[in-house]
Amino acid sequence: MKHILTLAAVLPFTSVTAQTLLNTSFESGGAPSFANWEWSCADPAPVADAPQGGGTWSAWKEPGQAKGCFPSYLFQRISDMPYGAPVVVSGWVKCPQDEFNICLSGSIGFGTINGGTITPIVNTASTDPDWTYVTCGHVFDPGAGDTAIVMLSAGFIGGPIQPSSAGFDALGLDIAEGIDEQGLPHLAHFPDPATDMLYLASDLGGVQGLEVFDLTGRPLLRANGGMGTQRIDVAALPAGRYLVRGITGRGPAVTSFIKQ
């Protein structure tokens, strides 16, 4: 059976390039860097711990503490954020804990800043001690003086203890056109370019029926998918651009990636 992907099926999502969300892996030239990022409370810490394909360094931020400094955020202003269109931020989060340390959560999301006042809007959090890929969607409708921001947080605690920091790495920002926020069938992927494993996730839960196509619509790879972050081995594909399609909780979604 021949599979045909029409342009309408391929292009509901447009990747926002590095002109919008900068320094997404918190490093430059092999050294840690927080260029283009701002923060409240203590400085973020660079740690030589990263998810597969995420380089060497990641950013770690401590939670807010009612008896110390709060709220505690790592954030980046998105001055050219499209308003009225669904946008999705994605990335890897790590929240390590053991019998001696507790990590509240690591969250990635959106907010606004206005005259120095930060207002959180929406986020997706993880408490997984291993690197976990998360996504968060939103449609911005700004007030006067608001600037959209991508926000990273390790949570907030009111007690006397100081929980562990959460780690963040390899962020991405995408625009989805022509659908409302509640109907957002987004398929996030990482890394891009990919060399061996391509990871995929939906902000609506699981991803089923994964298929990889070349740009002519010829099917090349298939995977059953399931709940949570999925992966598909693309190591055998020649270098080039490919399409990947999956079924999310609200229907099919298609995105593209580069095989290195």
N, C-alpha and C positions, 0 to 999 in steps of 0.2 A: 504494500500500500504506500502510495506517495504522500508525503507530508508537505503541506504548503503553509508557510507563515506569511501572512499579508503584512504590509507596512503598518496597517492600523493595529495589528496585534503586537507588533514589535515595538512601537514607539509611544506607548502611554507614559513611559518614564524617561526622563532626560537627566543624565548625570550632571551634578553640579561640580564643576572642575575646581582645581586648586585656587582659582581666582576668588572663590567664595569661602571655602573652609580651608584654612592654611595650616601647615605643620601638623598634619593629622597623625603622625607617628612619633612626635616629640623628639626628633633628632635631626641633625644636619651634619653631613660629612662624617658620619660615624660617631659623633659626639652628642650628648643629650642637649636638647634645646626646648625652651618654652616660648620662643619667639611667636608673636601674634596672639598669645594667650594672656589673660588677666586672671586675677584671683583675689579672694577675700581670705582673711585670717592668715595662717602660716603659709610660707612658700611651698609649692608642690615639690616633691622629691623625685629625682630621676632614679630609676632602678633598672639594672641590667637583667630584665626579665620581660619577655615579649611573647605573644602568641606566634604560631607558625606563620611565616611571611610578614611579620610585623617589625622586622629590623632587629635592633639590639636593645633599645631603650623603651621604657614605658613611663607614664606619669602617674604618681601616687599622691593622693590628697587625703588629709585627715578629716574626720567628721567634725561637725559643729558641736560645741560643748557649752551648755547653758551656764556653767560656772567659769567659762573661759571666753573663747571667741566663737561667735556664731552670727549668721550662717556661714558655712565654709563651702565655697564654690571655686571651681576652675572653669572659666568660661571664655568664649570668643564671640565678639560682635560680628553679625552678618548684616552688613549695611545694605547689601543688594538682595536681601531675602524677598522672594516673590510673595505678594500678599494675595489671599483669596485662592491659592493653589495648594494642594496637599504637598507637604514636604516630609521627608523621612531622614532621621539621623540614625546611624548605625555604628557599631564598633564593638570592641572586645572589653570585657570587664572581669576583674579578678578580685575576690573577697576572701582572702585566706584567714583561717582561724584554727585554733587548736585548744588544748585544755588550759593554756595560759593566756590566750588572746582571743578577743571576739571582734568580728567585723560586722557592722550593722547591715551594710549593703553597699553596692556600687551602682549608681544610676546615671543614665544618659538621657538627656531630654532637652526641652526648649523653655525659654523664658523671654523676658524683656528687661531692658535697662533704661531708666529714664532719670536723668539728673543724678546718677550715682545710686539710685534705688533699684535693686534687682527684684523682679517678681517671677517666681517659678510658675510655669503653666502646666506642663505635662512631662512625665518621665517614665522610663522603663528601668526597673531595678533587678539586680541579681545578687544572690547570696552564695553563689557557687564558689568553692575554694579554688577551682580551676578556671582557666581562661574560658569565658563564655561569650558567645556572639549575641548581642541584643539589638533591637530596633525600636524606634519610637516615632510615631507619625503625628502631624498637627497641621491645621490650616490657620495661618496668621491673619488676624484682623486687628491691626495695631491702633492704639490710642495716640493722641497728640504727643509728640516727643518721644515715643517708644522706638527703641532699636531692638530688633530680634537678636537673641543670643542662643548659642548652643551651650548647654550647662552640664557639668560633670560634678557629682556629689557623692560623698561617702556617708551621708545621712546626718542625724542629729541625736544627741543624747542629753538628758537633763540631769543625770546623776553625777557622782564624783569620779567615776572611772573614765579612762580615756581609751575608747576602742581603737582597733587597728585601722590603718589607712586602707583604701581600696585603690586598685590599679586600673588604668585605662590605656588603650592603645588602638592604633589603626582605625581611626574614625572615617566615616564617609557621610556625604550629604547628597540626597537625591530629590528631584522634583517629580511629582506625578501630576500629569495634566488631564483635565477633563472629567474628574470624578470627585465626589465629595469626600470629606474626611472619614465618615462612617463607612463608606464603601471602598476604602483604599485597599486594593489587592496588591500589596507591594512585595517584591521579591528582592531582598538584599543579598549581596554576595561579597566574598572576600577570600583571598587577596585578588587584586587586579593591578597588574598582570599576574596570572597564575602559572605555576610551573608543574605542580603535581596534583594536590588536592584543592578543589574549589568548594568553599563552604557557603551554604545558602540558608536563609531564614526568612520568616514572614512575621510581621508585627501582629498577625492574626492567629498565631499558633503554628501548627505544623505545615509541612510542604509535602504534597503527594505527587506521584507521577512525574518525576523529573526527567526531562529530555534535553539533550544538547544537539543543536543543529548548526550546520554551516550557513553561510549567508545566502545560499540558494534555497534553503529550507530542507536540505537533506539530513535526515536523522542520523546521528553518529553514536550517541551514548544514551543509556537509559538507567534509571535507578528508581526503586519503589518509593523512597522517601519515608516520612513518618513525622512524629511530633518532635518539636524542638529543632535545634540546628542540625542540618543535614550536610553530607559531603558527597562529592562525586569525584572519582579519580580521572583527571584529564591529562595525565602524564604522556599518554600515547598520542595525543593530538599534535599535528604539526603546528608550528607557530602561526598565529593569525588571530582574527576576531571571530567569535562564535556567539550564538544565541542560546540561552537556556530558559526553558519554560517549566513552570510548576503550577500545581493546583493548590491555592491557598483556601482559607476558610470562607472567602467570598468570591471565589472564582479563579480563573487562570491569570497568571502574570508572567511577563517576559522581560528579561534584562539581557544585556550583552556583556561579554568580558573578553579580555585579550589573553591568549595562551602564549607564553614567552618561550 
